[in-house]
Every structure is written in C-alpha cells, then in structure tokens.
Amino acid sequence: MLNLLLLLGFVYYSGASTVSVFGEKGGNVTLSCEFEAREISDISLNNGSELIPVCETEECSGRVFKQGNCDVVFKNLSFSDAGKYFMRVYYYNDQTELKRQIRTYQLHIHDEVSVKTGEELKLDVLLSNADKVQHQSRRNTEWTEVWSRTDGVQRERITIRDRNLIINEFTDAGTYRVLDSDGEILITVTVRETNEKLDDTDKDKTDDTKYRSYWIGLIVVLVLILTVVTLLKRRHRRYLQSVT
C-alpha cells in the first residue's frame, strides 16, 4: 500500500541536514526523530544498502527497536553499526494524505583499549564503508594516515587480515579514527599503553599502598609470634603440673 501511494505521488519529501550521533561500543544510542505527528503509519530505517529491521518494543529479540513516538534505539553497539542512516517516517496529515519525513544520521562509535608495549594490537575497524584510517599521537595534534583503501598500508609494522588492522610490536599509543569516503568519522579508538610511566600522583598512591602493606604484614607477624609464645607457655605450665 505504501509503495502504491509513493508511485501515485501522495508523498511529501522533507529533507534535513545530517545529525551526528555519538555512541560507546557496547552501549546504547538513540536516533531521535523529533517528530510529533499523531497518526504515524510506519517508520523505516536503512543505511543506504540494506533495510534495518526495527522492532516495535524493547522486549523483542532484535538490537534495534522503536521508542516513544518514532525514536529508534540501537542496543549493544558494535563497530559495524557505524555509518550513515536514513530514517523515513510515514504519517497522515489533517487531510488524511500520506506524507513522508526523512532524517539523516551519521553514527560515530568510540572505544578505548589498553595494550602492553611490544604486543600485537588488532582493530576490527576496516568496514566496507571505511576509506581511511588516521592516527594521532598523544604528543601531536596532527593526524597522519596509516591506511587508505586506495593506497593500502602506509606505515611499517601494520598488516591487514580479514577486516582487521593489525599493529605488530605496538608502540604507537594515541587515537585512531576511521573515515568514510565523505570524510565523516565512523570509528574512534583511544589506545593506551599498560606499562606507561606513572605520574607523581600514581607514584604517591603506589607508595601509600606499599606502606600500608608493610605495616599490615608486620602486625600479622607479631600476632603470630604472640600466639606461638602463648601456646608454648600453656604447654610448659601443663608439663610442670603433670610432673608435680
């Protein structure tokens, strides 16, 4: 019925600028439609290449469901969710004509990982819509390209396997971001080294912990010594009593 009405021209198109939406990997994010029409006939969501099934309630088995009037919620975000989405809301106006409103979203997924220096870092970020991967070190504000779909790998110790960007003998802490062909950010990963030098605050905390551990250990030893001495005294007293 919707397709027939579309063909007959009973549809009004309302375009809008792209809305940037930010979400954490493993978390939830909401695509707000901000549309208050009372008689909504249907909503659909697609990422340009496929239709995304949208459940009517959160209780369904899918990860994507409708909330409120026409908001769409993504649960348990993964890197593969990053990208551009088009939401179409079909509704009836006061003249009972079927209309359509379209909103465009750019979903950006962020994650944080820790890697020990010298180990392998595997980033599952080379999506089908990924065009470039850039790196920004902690001491530099500039972004340098480490991979592109046209030029491939542009840094030593980096290899590609399946859709993983693999950094061998990791030493490059900082931030990695993935861009699509339009320059829009798809994924950002903040990478930290687990054996970084402690700052003064961390050192103080470590010293305090060692200090407390020392006194706790000393108290435990003293308690054990007193216990042993007490037991020996009682034993000696019983021996004297038995001799007597």
FENDA-V356472 format. One record per residue. N is the residue number from 0. RES is the residue in one letter. PSI is psi in whole degrees, 0 to 359 (* if undefined). Layout:
<<N RES PSI> <N RES PSI>>
This chain:
<<0 M 317> <1 L 315> <2 N 321> <3 L 315> <4 L 324> <5 L 317> <6 L 325> <7 L 352> <8 G 16> <9 F 33> <10 V 138> <11 Y 131> <12 Y 130> <13 S 102> <14 G 162> <15 A 160> <16 S 163> <17 T 134> <18 V 123> <19 S 130> <20 V 132> <21 F 133> <22 G 153> <23 E 140> <24 K 131> <25 G 350> <26 G 195> <27 N 157> <28 V 150> <29 T 131> <30 L 104> <31 S 126> <32 C 336> <33 E 48> <34 F 126> <35 E 18> <36 A 139> <37 R 316> <38 E 77> <39 I 125> <40 S 318> <41 D 158> <42 I 148> <43 S 152> <44 L 132> <45 N 160> <46 N 22> <47 G 330> <48 S 337> <49 E 155> <50 L 132> <51 I 119> <52 P 131> <53 V 116> <54 C 154> <55 E 331> <56 T 166> <57 E 337> <58 E 349> <59 C 171> <60 S 344> <61 G 166> <62 R 347> <63 V 126> <64 F 160> <65 K 143> <66 Q 134> <67 G 218> <68 N 308> <69 C 16> <70 D 151> <71 V 130> <72 V 133> <73 F 128> <74 K 151> <75 N 63> <76 L 142> <77 S 166> <78 F 327> <79 S 347> <80 D 344> <81 A 144> <82 G 193> <83 K 136> <84 Y 148> <85 F 119> <86 M 127> <87 R 123> <88 V 119> <89 Y 130> <90 Y 165> <91 Y 136> <92 N 190> <93 D 335> <94 Q 16> <95 T 31> <96 E 141> <97 L 124> <98 K 170> <99 R 137> <100 Q 135> <101 I 134> <102 R 144> <103 T 135> <104 Y 144> <105 Q 108> <106 L 122> <107 H 123> <108 I 135> <109 H 149> <110 D 158> <111 E 135> <112 V 156> <113 S 135> <114 V 137> <115 K 137> <116 T 132> <117 G 347> <118 E 175> <119 E 135> <120 L 123> <121 K 121> <122 L 116> <123 D 69> <124 V 354> <125 L 73> <126 L 169> <127 S 333> <128 N 8> <129 A 134> <130 D 326> <131 K 151> <132 V 127> <133 Q 155> <134 H 139> <135 Q 119> <136 S 169> <137 R 339> <138 R 9> <139 N 141> <140 T 351> <141 E 151> <142 W 130> <143 T 140> <144 E 130> <145 V 341> <146 W 145> <147 S 155> <148 R 332> <149 T 321> <150 D 350> <151 G 207> <152 V 136> <153 Q 23> <154 R 144> <155 E 159> <156 R 10> <157 I 131> <158 T 163> <159 I 128> <160 R 125> <161 D 242> <162 R 24> <163 N 136> <164 L 114> <165 I 123> <166 I 114> <167 N 144> <168 E 63> <169 F 131> <170 T 357> <171 D 73> <172 A 157> <173 G 215> <174 T 134> <175 Y 135> <176 R 149> <177 V 130> <178 L 150> <179 D 185> <180 S 342> <181 D 2> <182 G 7> <183 E 143> <184 I 128> <185 L 311> <186 I 142> <187 T 128> <188 V 121> <189 T 121> <190 V 128> <191 R 150> <192 E 134> <193 T 344> <194 N 33> <195 E 152> <196 K 135> <197 L 142> <198 D 178> <199 D 322> <200 T 314> <201 D 324> <202 K 316> <203 D 318> <204 K 319> <205 T 317> <206 D 318> <207 D 319> <208 T 316> <209 K 319> <210 Y 314> <211 R 319> <212 S 322> <213 Y 311> <214 W 323> <215 I 317> <216 G 319> <217 L 318> <218 I 318> <219 V 317> <220 V 316> <221 L 319> <222 V 318> <223 L 318> <224 I 314> <225 L 321> <226 T 315> <227 V 316> <228 V 316> <229 T 316> <230 L 319> <231 L 319> <232 K 315> <233 R 320> <234 R 318> <235 H 320> <236 R 318> <237 R 325> <238 Y 316> <239 L 321> <240 Q 320> <241 S 323> <242 V 315> <243 T *>>
